[in-house]
Amino acid sequence: MLTQSDILQALRDCYDPVLPCNIVDLGLIHSITITPDTEAPGVNIPGVPQKHIIEISVTPTQTEEAANAQLSAQISNRLAGLEAVSRTTITLLDTPIWSPLNITPAGRKTLGLDGNPHLVQIRQSKSPEGV
């Protein structure tokens, strides 16, 4: 049975077009839905593995069309390599906007953001009350 963990593991091979880190550790994956593909060839034939339709929502790090096309192609191509995946739908989200706060501890380490005292800390801004 295909799981979200399987999908996330595969997506660790996909990298942001600009930042040198995989899209999972950058925190770009917003949601993953896995649905059995009831119309896949070989459905209900003993010994034929179940195929699944994958729907992924991604918050890209930027709005550049070419970079986002590259990101979508990487995801589609990587998941097409999984035997249990019949097709993938990718939705690029405008909101919520990606923030460096989304980066996992592993991603921060990959980018060299942990343990460097010369880096500015990222804090969520607080909006003035009444605005």
Secondary structure, DSSP 8 states (H G I E B T S, - for coil): ---HHHHHHHHTT-B-SSSSSBTTTTT-EEEEEEEE-TTSTTTT-TTS---EEEEEEE--S---HHHHHHHHHHHHHHHHTSTTEEEEEEEE-SSS---GGG--HHHHHHTT-SS-TTS---------TT-
